[in-house]
Amino acid sequence: MNFQSKKTSLVLLGATAILCSRTLFFFFNDPEGPNLVVVIGLAIAIYLLSLAAYTFLLSKFQGIKRLAVAVCVQILAVIVMYFCMK
């Protein structure tokens, strides 16, 4: 894997982490809306979780499959957090 594709993968993981974090707080009934600091903090936590899975746990996958599984880890983490917070 070359540097450019790895950089693109990490940027995509970051973007999906922010999207997943914002989506999680969308489903809670809060009249003021989610705090930006909380959304970014959770996005960082989700990103680090998926980065660990991408780097260490998913060594048997290559290319787009590896990225897809890392994004699925993010989505699964948000679903688990939603049911824990509800």
Short mmCIF file of the C-alpha atoms (twelve columns), coordinates in Angstrom:
data_MODEL
# 
_entry.id   MODEL 
# 
loop_
_atom_site.group_PDB 
_atom_site.id 
_atom_site.type_symbol 
_atom_site.label_atom_id 
_atom_site.label_alt_id 
_atom_site.label_comp_id 
_atom_site.label_asym_id 
_atom_site.label_seq_id 
_atom_site.Cartn_x 
_atom_site.Cartn_y 
_atom_site.Cartn_z 
_atom_site.pdbx_PDB_model_num 
ATOM 1  C CA . MET A 1  0.000   0.000   0.000  1 
ATOM 2  C CA . ASN A 2  1.498   3.301   -1.003 1 
ATOM 3  C CA . PHE A 3  1.513   6.465   1.073  1 
ATOM 4  C CA . GLN A 4  -1.214  8.252   -0.904 1 
ATOM 5  C CA . SER A 5  -3.760  5.445   -0.540 1 
ATOM 6  C CA . LYS A 6  -2.991  5.087   3.177  1 
ATOM 7  C CA . LYS A 7  -3.446  8.830   3.648  1 
ATOM 8  C CA . THR A 8  -6.765  8.683   1.769  1 
ATOM 9  C CA . SER A 9  -7.920  5.779   3.929  1 
ATOM 10 C CA . LEU A 10 -7.115  7.649   7.135  1 
ATOM 11 C CA . VAL A 11 -8.935  10.768  5.915  1 
ATOM 12 C CA . LEU A 12 -11.988 8.652   5.036  1 
ATOM 13 C CA . LEU A 13 -11.904 7.049   8.485  1 
ATOM 14 C CA . GLY A 14 -11.813 10.530  10.038 1 
ATOM 15 C CA . ALA A 15 -14.721 11.765  7.946  1 
ATOM 16 C CA . THR A 16 -16.848 8.738   8.743  1 
ATOM 17 C CA . ALA A 17 -16.000 9.081   12.444 1 
ATOM 18 C CA . ILE A 18 -17.328 12.657  12.444 1 
ATOM 19 C CA . LEU A 19 -20.400 11.590  10.499 1 
ATOM 20 C CA . CYS A 20 -21.086 8.676   12.856 1 
ATOM 21 C CA . SER A 21 -20.617 10.871  15.925 1 
ATOM 22 C CA . ARG A 22 -23.004 13.519  14.615 1 
ATOM 23 C CA . THR A 23 -25.528 10.851  13.637 1 
ATOM 24 C CA . LEU A 24 -25.450 9.372   17.140 1 
ATOM 25 C CA . PHE A 25 -26.407 12.681  18.732 1 
ATOM 26 C CA . PHE A 26 -29.059 13.325  16.077 1 
ATOM 27 C CA . PHE A 27 -31.187 10.526  17.537 1 
ATOM 28 C CA . PHE A 28 -31.292 12.033  21.047 1 
ATOM 29 C CA . ASN A 29 -34.059 14.526  21.817 1 
ATOM 30 C CA . ASP A 30 -32.082 17.597  22.860 1 
ATOM 31 C CA . PRO A 31 -33.685 20.991  22.106 1 
ATOM 32 C CA . GLU A 32 -30.314 22.769  22.117 1 
ATOM 33 C CA . GLY A 33 -28.656 20.215  19.850 1 
ATOM 34 C CA . PRO A 34 -25.340 18.503  20.437 1 
ATOM 35 C CA . ASN A 35 -22.348 20.424  21.694 1 
ATOM 36 C CA . LEU A 36 -19.604 20.672  19.071 1 
ATOM 37 C CA . VAL A 37 -16.903 19.762  21.583 1 
ATOM 38 C CA . VAL A 38 -18.785 16.604  22.573 1 
ATOM 39 C CA . VAL A 39 -19.321 15.593  18.938 1 
ATOM 40 C CA . ILE A 40 -15.638 16.125  18.091 1 
ATOM 41 C CA . GLY A 41 -14.516 14.321  21.268 1 
ATOM 42 C CA . LEU A 42 -16.643 11.300  20.443 1 
ATOM 43 C CA . ALA A 43 -15.459 11.417  16.820 1 
ATOM 44 C CA . ILE A 44 -11.852 11.262  18.038 1 
ATOM 45 C CA . ALA A 45 -12.674 8.258   20.233 1 
ATOM 46 C CA . ILE A 46 -14.421 6.496   17.341 1 
ATOM 47 C CA . TYR A 47 -11.531 7.330   15.014 1 
ATOM 48 C CA . LEU A 48 -8.947  5.943   17.430 1 
ATOM 49 C CA . LEU A 49 -10.974 2.755   17.879 1 
ATOM 50 C CA . SER A 50 -11.256 2.220   14.127 1 
ATOM 51 C CA . LEU A 51 -7.592  3.175   13.606 1 
ATOM 52 C CA . ALA A 52 -6.550  0.502   16.092 1 
ATOM 53 C CA . ALA A 53 -8.728  -2.035  14.299 1 
ATOM 54 C CA . TYR A 54 -7.420  -0.857  10.910 1 
ATOM 55 C CA . THR A 55 -3.799  -1.069  11.993 1 
ATOM 56 C CA . PHE A 56 -3.602  -4.119  14.234 1 
ATOM 57 C CA . LEU A 57 -6.672  -6.318  13.950 1 
ATOM 58 C CA . LEU A 58 -7.351  -6.160  10.230 1 
ATOM 59 C CA . SER A 59 -3.957  -7.219  8.916  1 
ATOM 60 C CA . LYS A 60 -5.507  -10.175 7.081  1 
ATOM 61 C CA . PHE A 61 -7.592  -7.848  4.854  1 
ATOM 62 C CA . GLN A 62 -6.101  -5.709  2.089  1 
ATOM 63 C CA . GLY A 63 -7.213  -2.600  0.217  1 
ATOM 64 C CA . ILE A 64 -10.853 -1.560  0.127  1 
ATOM 65 C CA . LYS A 65 -11.968 -4.545  2.222  1 
ATOM 66 C CA . ARG A 66 -9.771  -3.383  5.071  1 
ATOM 67 C CA . LEU A 67 -11.234 0.117   4.911  1 
ATOM 68 C CA . ALA A 68 -14.785 -1.213  4.672  1 
ATOM 69 C CA . VAL A 69 -14.330 -3.390  7.755  1 
ATOM 70 C CA . ALA A 70 -12.863 -0.420  9.681  1 
ATOM 71 C CA . VAL A 71 -15.911 1.686   8.757  1 
ATOM 72 C CA . CYS A 72 -18.161 -1.172  9.888  1 
ATOM 73 C CA . VAL A 73 -16.294 -1.158  13.217 1 
ATOM 74 C CA . GLN A 74 -17.157 2.540   13.541 1 
ATOM 75 C CA . ILE A 75 -20.819 1.970   12.764 1 
ATOM 76 C CA . LEU A 76 -21.022 -0.964  15.172 1 
ATOM 77 C CA . ALA A 77 -19.366 1.122   17.906 1 
ATOM 78 C CA . VAL A 78 -21.925 3.916   17.424 1 
ATOM 79 C CA . ILE A 79 -24.827 1.451   17.568 1 
ATOM 80 C CA . VAL A 80 -23.496 -0.029  20.812 1 
ATOM 81 C CA . MET A 81 -22.991 3.465   22.279 1 
ATOM 82 C CA . TYR A 82 -26.515 4.464   21.305 1 
ATOM 83 C CA . PHE A 83 -28.066 1.547   23.174 1 
ATOM 84 C CA . CYS A 84 -25.779 2.129   26.164 1 
ATOM 85 C CA . MET A 85 -26.707 5.832   26.351 1 
ATOM 86 C CA . LYS A 86 -30.414 5.380   25.836 1 
# 
